[in-house]
Amino acid sequence: MNNESKQAINHDPITVVISRRVIKGKESEFEQLSTQMTERASKYPGYLGANLFRPANAEDPEYRIIFKFASHTDLQQWEHSSERSELLEKIESLLVSPSEKELLSGIVNWFTLPGQNPVKPPAKYKMTFISWLALYPTVTLVFFVFGDWLQQLPLLLRTCIVTAIVMLVMSYVLMPRFTRWFAFWLFPKHERNLR
């Protein structure tokens, strides 16, 4: 991997999914420490938010915590901080087994179901198809509405404007909806809660 690729990865937003199985009876203490951890993380550069998902049922004591940072560099700064280390030691003492951690970046972040425990990302062919299904009409609409105006601009500027519009619409409007609408196919029930 060359330096440019490493720099691109370091500047892409990154999502961390942590799974923690809490010792029975220690849930309240664990949740208090998790809240403190989130409060401390929120003061770090690049912090974009966090969610704590409680166990789906009494038989499965697994909590899932999802948090996001603007870049891998920002995440590393938080992960190497003394504020995090101090609380992490206390949290780990309340667990049945050590925490499990997954890092997600790129278009996988488009395919999450808000309000539900994180699930295994869909197959690449499914993500590709649903992305195309949202992308094709978006690009067509942009050219239909702004085509005459865009035609007057130099190619590089035209491409920059179109891709900026499309990426914003895809990330904030279309993909959250398409993921919900096609959840039955992207996340079949028999695959949910698998990692």
N, C-alpha and C positions, 0 to 999 in steps of 0.2 A: 504494500500500500504506500503510495507516494505521500509527500507532505501536504499537497493540496487536498487529497482525499481525507487525510487525518484531520486537517483544519475544518473541512466541511462537516465531518462527523462531530467534532468538538463544538460546532456552532448550531447544530440542529437541536430542537427541543427534544427532551428525553423524558420518558415516563418510566417510573419505577413501580413495580408491583411486589409487595412484600406479603408473604403468607406466614402467619404466626398462630400456633396452636397453644392456647392458654390453659394452664392448670386449673381444674375445676375449683371454684371458690375464689379465684384470683382475678376474675373478670373486671371488677370495679377498679381495683388498683391498676390493672393493665390499661384500662381506658383513660384513667387520670394521667398516667405517664405518657400515653399516646397523645393526649391533648397537649400536654406540656411540650412534647417533641414537635408537634405541628406548630405551636406558637413560636418556638425557637427557630425552626426552619424558615418561618415566614419572614424573619428579619434578615435572611441571607439574600445576596444578590441573585437574581434569576429565578427565584421561587415563584411558581405559577399556580400553586394550589394543591390541596390534598383532600382525600376522602377516606373515611374508615367504614368498612363494611363488616357488620357483625355476623356471627355464624348463621348459616342458613337454617340450621335446626339444632336441637339440644344434643343430638348424637355426634355432631361434628363441631368441635370447639375451635374451628379455624377462623381467625379474623383475616381480612385482607385490607391492606392499606395501599392506596394508590396516590402517588404524588408526582408532580412534574416540575422540572427545572428548564430554563430557557436553553441551557447548553450542558454538555458533558463536563466542561470546565467548572461551571457553577455547581453542578452536582458534586463533583469531587471536593470542592472547597467546603461544602456542607458536610460531606461524609468524613472528612479528615478533621473536623472541628472538635474541640474539647467539649463544647456544649452538647453535641450529639453523643459522643463517647460516654459521657457521664450518665445520661439517661438510658442509653442502649444497654449498659451493664445491668441496670435495675430491671429493664424490660425483659432481658434474656433470662433473668433469674425466675421469672414468672411463667416460663414456657415449658411445654412438655418436651419439645425438641428445638434445636436451633432454628432461627428464622430462615426462610427461603426467599431468595430475591431474584426477580427477572427485570431486565432492562428492555424497554420497547422504544423504538424510534421509527421514523419514516411513516409510510402510509398505514402501518398497523394501528397507529393511533386513531385513524379515521374509523376503525372498526371496533368500537367499544359500545357497550350497552349501558347508558347511564342508569343508576339506581339498582343495578344488579351486581352480584359478585363478578369479578373479572373472569373471563372464560378464555380458553385456548383460542388463539387467533384463527380465523378461517383459513381454509386452503388458499394458496396463492391464486389458483385459477378463479376461485369465487371472488376474491378481493379485486382481481383484475377485471372481471366481467362487471361487477357492480360499479367499480370506478368508471369504466367506460360508459356504462348506462347513464351515469350522472354527467360525465364529461361531454359526451357527444352533443346532447341538446344544449348544454351551456355554451359551448364554443359556437355552435350554429346560431344561437340567439345573439351572442355578442357580435358576430359578423353580420347578422341580419339587421340589428339595430344600429351598430356603429360602423358598418362596412364602408360606406362612402367616405366618412370622415377619416377612418383608419387608412384608406387607400392613399390619402395625401401625405401620410407620414413615411419617413424612412423605415426600411424593414426592421432594423434593430429596435427602434423606438416602438413601432407597431407591435412587435413580438413581446416586448417588455410590458406594454400596457395590457395586451390580451392575456398574457400568462398571469399577471398580477391580479386582474379581475377574476379570472377563472379559479385561481388558487384560493382566493378569499371566499368566493361563493362556495367552492367545493368544501373547504375546511369548516366554515361556520354555518352554512345553510344546508347544503345538499347532503353531504355524507352523514351527518347525524340522523337526518330523516331517512335516507336510503338504508342505513344500517338498521333502523327500527322497522321499516317496511319489509325488508328482506331477512329479518332475524330468523324466521322459520327455516330459511335455506342456509344462511351463513352459519348459524349456531343451532343445529338440530338438537332436540332435547337430550338425546343419548350422549352428546358430546359436552354438554354444559357442566361447569365445575371441574372439567379436566384441565390440566396444564400441560 
